Amino acid sequence: MEQFAQFSVEGQRLYGMLHTPDTPAPESGWPSVVLVHGFTGNRSEHHRLFVRLSRLLAARGIASLRFDCRGSGDSQGEFEEMTVTREVEDTAAACAYLRRQPGVDPERVMLLGYSMGGMVAALAARDVRAHRLLLWAPALAEAWLPLMRGGLLPPGVTDADGWPVGRAFLQELPRLRPLEAAAAWGGVAHVLHGDADVVCPPEWGVRYAAALGCDAVAIPGGTHNFTSLETTDMLYSQTLRFLRGG
């Protein structure tokens, strides 16, 4: 079943889609996963990566919540207010919302973060008590260095391909410690990264995996957005295997 989801953070409404299996929930409830989108992304993601994944998961007995962070997609707020810390707060609220849903096992809520969402998920995993953590092509702060021309913070909003990036987003990047957060978490994790990714280099995925003490699996030919049917199929196959406990 698919139904619209909504919850609030600091008085702003966040919107998403809740997917649950069509079969009756087991006594303990379904395992579930919160999907965290990337920078300038939304709850559907590039070529509907999250939509298709949520439907695959539901068909295999796993519930999921894909949602728009504040300032993205249909959720309230402005993009120029967006920071990684705010998205960590949004992710915590999404996990709390999912735990309250009928039929969901509150002890088996997992996190999947894509691109910047991977950095957000790594930072959030410990506090939200993620059952498992899966990162797709996770980002590091270095990804946004080109927006700081000459290494200087802009005085106001920066135009990034039509997206208004606020000064607060860039200002906090050097203070974030996603790899340290990943190392401190200590749970079951997995990293998937396209070996042809030029946005977030595969070496970043290896660094996350080292911090998490887990494997990093390369998707042959995979770009940052996994823009081929073959690489998307490989991504989904590895994802399903991990989230189902393989």
QUIBEL-V771415 format. One line per field, one symbol per residue. psi: psi as a letter, one per 40 degrees, with the letter a starting at -180 (. if undefined). Layout:
BEGIN
psi: ???
END
This chain:
BEGIN
psi: ihiiiiiihfehhhiahhhiieiiiideiiiihhhhiaheaaedihffddddddddddefehiihhihiheibeiiiideehiddddddddddddddddehhehheefhihhhhbddddddddddddefhdihhhhfiiidddeddegheeihidbhhhgfehhhidddddedeeigddddddedeahiihhhhefhedhiddddddddddefaihhhhhehadeffidddddddddddddddee.
END
